[in-house]
Amino acid sequence: MRVEDNFVIDSTNNFHQKALQWAAQFDEVAYLHSNGHSDQWSAFDCLIAVKATSSYTSTSGNTLQDVQKYIDTYPDTYIPGFFSYDLKNEIEELETHHDDPLGFPLAYFFVPAVTIKTIGNTVWITAENPAQIYQTILDFTWQTGSVGFDGQIQTRWSKAEYMLAFNKMQDHIQRGDIYEVNLCQEFYADQVNLNPVAAFEKLNSISPTPFAAFFKFNKNYILSASPERFLAKRNQQLISQPIKGTAKRGKTAEEDQKIVQGMLNSTKEIAENVMIVDLVRNDLTKSAVPKSVKADRLFEIQTFKLVHQMISTITCEIDEKVADVEVIKNTFPAGSMTGAPKIAAMQICDQVEATRRSLYAGSIGYFGPEGDFDFNVVIRTILYNAQSKYLSFQTGGAITVQANAEDEYQECLLKANGMLQVLDTHIQ
């Protein structure tokens, strides 16, 4: 029988590092870390869940209905997991024809034997013997390992091919098929080795973000430095915080200030953000009490270690008749990763992009024991299949009628920078 107990720790950083390395020995691991970022909707600093007592895997079919049944079966626990981007094909009449070298499922969730939650210096552990788990983690020898990446990163597109794809998107915009689209490209390596724990620790050091995640299942690994919340539910409120607008950090505080002001003065950045805010408002309306959808905060600049981001916050009161997975169905995938109109943008992305997105542009998060949930947007994320030894990450950027091909290409490289640093390599 699982019970909950709490403990006070001296060093949160030391505990989190030890807990991650302790957790990584299990076959199923979810490690969700806020890296000190918090807002009024934050539920914890770090959530760690290990060792599945039950799991759900979907490859096709009625995924969302099955997930709802699954979480209803286990109502009193955290259930971590993810939804892949290609779940869109079940939600809408869409198809994806690209190969699937990663082989990740459409969705995966598990009920953990052990759950660890930290808030400040307090640790809550739910397990058969919480005190024993706590002491085991404290006694665990934390080691800094080598990332061990032994390959070369290749691009699915040459720069010239990216430019051709950009022009195709602009043609669609000029014809009125879409007015904004997120064009993505893949960086990959085949037949490579990786130490996923060391790689995540390095990624989280280089780019500490509010929705960081280390996820392990079936010899598959997700190493995420996501700064973006897709969707959260807190009591009867839904919260979405799309990101549209990215700029590199300056070398000085003064340069940073100029860059931030430049973002706020940019008609292009503001226009891109407004388009996605409108899309998210429309998506939330399907699950909301009438007239409760609000854009609470627009065009906020949040500064992270590597980049500045323009983030807007949209909230609503959830209609009590709408189930959790119905809310996700009404909003998935994140509008910031598609474009607008949403369905047309997804169709065109499938035609123009060279790669299946897989989990990229999907969501990682959890359903909680009190009926809440929180999911990120899978960006700035390394995906690794340890069985096939295939490693992949993708980046993208919004294209509007005002977009410049060279600027968008450079933005893709900027977003790839953190992952390339982790792997201590460059693009071939």
N, C-alpha and C positions, 0 to 999 in steps of 0.2 A: 504493500500500500504506500502510495506517495504522500509525503507530508511536506509542509513548508516551514522553513526556519530562516532567521536572518542573523547576519554577522556584521561587525564593523571592521573595515580594513584601513590600514595605515596609508598605503599607496595604491591609488586606483590604477595608475599606469602599469605598475608592476603586476598587479592582480590580473588586469586584462590581458597582458602579454602571456603570463603563465597559463591563464584559463584558455586562451586560444590554442596554445601548443598542447595543453592537456586534452582539449576537445578534439584536436585533429587526429588523434589515434582512433577515433570511432568512425564507422562507415558513413554515418549521416551526421552532418554538422551544419548548424545555422548560427552565424556570429554576426549580429547586426550592431553597429557601433556609430554613435553620433559624434564622436571626436570632440566633445565639449560644446558642440552647437546645440542650442535649445530654443524652443519657442513655446507659446502657450499651449501647443498641441503635443508636446513631447511627453512620452509615457515613461521613458527610462533613458539612462545614458548608454547602456549596453545590454543586449539580450543574447544569451547563449543557450542553444538547445541542441542536445546530442542524443544519439542512439535511438533509432526509430523502434517503437513498440508496434507501430502500424504505419503504413505509408500508402499514398495514392499516386499513381502514375497514369498520365493520359497521353496517348499518341494520336487519337482521333475519336470523333464521336460526340457525345453530349458532355463535354468537359465541364462546363460551368454548372450544369445541373448536378453532375456527379460530385463536384467540389462542395456544393451546398449540402448535399446529403452527407458527405464526409465530415464537414465541420459540425453539422447538426448531431452527428453520432458521438462526437467528442467535444461537448460544450464547455468543459471546465478546465481547459488547458490552452496554452499557446500552441498554435499550429503554423509553423513557418513553411514557406515554399515560394514558388514562382509561377508566373504565367509567361510563356514565350510569345513573341510578337505575332507568330503565325496563328495564334488563337483567333486572330481577326477573320480567318477563313471560315471559322464556325459561326462567328457573330454576323458576318455579312457574306454575300455571295461573291467571294473572292478566291483566287487561286495563287499558288506560288509554285513555279516550275523549276526553280534553281535546285542544284544538288544540295545535299545536307551533310557535309563532312563532319560536323560536330556531333550530330545524332542525339541532340537533347530533346526530351519530350515536350509536348505542348504545355503540360503543367505537371508539377510535382509538389506534394505536401507530405509532411510526416508528423506523427504524434511522438514527442520526445519522452524518453525515460527520465531525463534530467533537464531541468530548466533553471537557468541562472539569470537573475536580473539585478543590475546595479543602478542605484540612484545616489549620486554623491558618494559618500564613504560607506553606504550600507549595501549589503549584498543579500538578496533573497534567493534561496535555493529550494527548489521543489524536487524531491527525489525520495527514494526509499530510506536513505540515510543521509540527510543534508550535512550533518556535522562531519561525517567521513569524507564526503565529496569536497567540502570546504578545506579540510586539512590536507587532503591529497593535492589540491591545487596549490596551497601555500608551500607544500614540500616539493612541488614539481621543479625540476631544474630547467630554468629557462635558458635556451641557447640561441645565439644568433647564427643562423645557417646561411649557406650560400644559395642564391636564387637558382643556380645550376642550369640556366638556359643555354643550350648548346647549338642553337640554329641561327638562321638569318631571317629577318622579317621581309616579306615580299608584299607588294601591293597588287590587288586584283586588277587595278587599272593603272596604266601609265598616266602621267600628267596630261598628255594629249587626249587620252581616252576619257579622262575626267572632264576635260573641256568640251568634248563632243556631247557627253551626257548632260552637262550644264546647258549647252545650247538646245538640246532636245526639250529640257524642262522649260527653258525660256520660250520656246515655240508654243508649248502647251499653254503657258501663261498668256502669251500674245493672242492666242486663239480664244481665250476665255474659258478653257477647260478647267483651270485651277487659277488661284491667285497667290498661293504660297505653297511651297513643297519642301520637304526635308530630304535632300539628296545625300545618300550615305555610301561610303566605300569601305572595303575590308582590307585589313592588314593581317597577314597570316604566316604561319610556318608549319611545315609538315614533318613528321618523323622527328620530333624534338622532345627533349627531356626538360622537366621543370620541377623545382621544389615549390609547390603551391603555397605553403605556409610562409616560407621566407619571402616569396614574391609578394604575397599580400601585405606582409609586415612592411616591406619596402615601399609598396604602393601607398599604403596608409600613412607612411612617414612623409613621402614626397607630396602626397595630395590628400590630406585629412579632410574629409567631407562629412556632412550631416547624415548621409544615408549609405555609409560604407557597409559592405557585406562580404563575408567569406562564407561560401556555401559549398558543401561537399555531398555528393550522392553518387553511388554506382561508378566510382572512379572518375567522376566528372567534377570539375572545379569551377567555381565562379568567384572571381576576385574583383570586387566592385568598389570604385571610388566615386559613387554617384552623388552629385550635389542636389538632386532634384526629387521632390516628392510628387508622385503621380496622384495618389488619392489616399486620404485618411478619413476614418469615421471616428468621431468622438461623441459618445452618447447619441444624440439625434442630429448632429451636425456633420456635414461632409466638407472636406477641405482639399483643394487642389492648388498646387503652386508651380505652374509651368514656367520654364526658363526659355527665354528667347532673347539673345543678346549676350555675346561673349567677347571679352577683350583681354589681352595679356596683361600681367602685372607690370608696373613700372619699376625702375631701378631705385627710385627714391620716393618718399612720401609725396613730394611735390609733383613728381611725374604721375604717380598714382591718381592724385587729385585731378590732374588735367585729363587723364584717360577716362575717369568716371564722369567728369563733366561733359566730355566729348560724347560718351554713350547717351547721356541724358539729353544732349542737344541733337542727336542723330535722328533725322526723320526716318531713315531706313530702320534703325533698331526699334524705334517706337512703333512704327507701322507693323513690323513683324510681330512684336509683342501684342499689339492690339488685336491683330487677326487671330492669334491663338487664344487670347482671353475670350474673344467672342465665341470661338469654337467650343472652349471649355464651358462657358456659360450655357451654351446650347445643349451640350452633353449632360450637364448637371440638371438642367430643367426637367429632363425625362424622369429623374428620381426625386424631385424636390416638391415640397409644399409650394403651391402657387405663390409667385411673387417673393419667394424667399432667397432667390439667387442674387448674390451681391459680389461685386468686385471690390473687396475690402481695401486692398493695397495694390497700387499699380506702379510699375517701373522702379521697384526698389533695386538698388545695386548692392549685392552681397559680395564681399571680397574674400576669396579663398587664397590658398598659398600660391597657386599657379595662375589663376585667372580671376577677373571680375565677371559677375553674371547679373543680368537683368531678370528679376523675378517678380511675378505678380501673384496675388493671392485671391482666390475666388472661393466663396463658401455658400452653403445653402442648408436649409433644414430638410432633413430626409423625410419623405413620405413614409409613414410607418407601414404601409402596405407593401413596400418594395424591399425584397430580400437583399442580403449583402451581395450575392453574386449577380443579382439583377442590376445593382448599382454599378458593379464592375463591367458588366456587359454593356451598359449604357454609355460608358466612358472610355472603354479600352479600344485600341491602345492610346497612349498619351497623345493628345493633339499636337504637342510640341515636336513629336517625332514623325508626324504624318504630313500635315499641311491642311489646306482648306480649298474647297470643300473636302471633307475628310475621306469619304469613300473614293471619290475620283482621284485624290492624291495618292491613296494607297494602291489603287489600280495602276496608276502611272509609274509609281516607284517600282512595283513588281516588273513592269515592262522595261524600264530604263536601267535600273541597278543591276550589277553583275553578280550579286550574291544574295543568297537567302539570309535574312537577318537573324534567324534562330531566336535566341534569348535576347539579343541586342534589341533595344527599343521596347522590350517587354517590361516586366515588373517583378521585383523581389520584395518580400515582406512577410507579414504574419496576420492571422486572425487571432484575436485575443480572447481570454476566458470571460470577459465581461461584455462581449458583443462588439467590441471595437476592432478596427483593423488599420494597418498602415502599410503602404507599398511605395517603393521608389520607382524611378525610371531607370532602366538599365542602360546607362551611358558611362563612359570612362571605365570600361570593364573588360578584363581579360577572361576569356573562356578557354578552358583546356580540358580535352578528353585524354586522360592518362592512358587509356587502353589503346586508342588509335594514334596517340601522340600528336594530335592536331591541336594547334593553338591559334586563336583568332581574337582580334578586337576590331571594332568598327568606329568610325567617326562620321559626322555629317554636319550639315548646316542648312539654314533656311534660305531658299531662293525666292525672291520676289522680282517684280519688274525692275526694281532699282538695283538689284544685286550685280556685283562685278565678279566675273569668273575667277580672276587671279586672287581676289580677296577671299572668296569662298574656299578656294583650294588651300590657301595658307591657313585659314581657320581650321580646316580638317587636320592639317599638320600640327597646329597649336594644340588641338585637343588630343592628338596622339602622343604628345610629348611626354606626359607622365608615364604612359605604358612603355614607351621606348626607353626611358630612363631606368625603369624597373628591370627591364631585360638587358640593360647595358649594351644596347645595339643601336643600329641605325637602319634606315630603309634601304633595301637593295635596289 
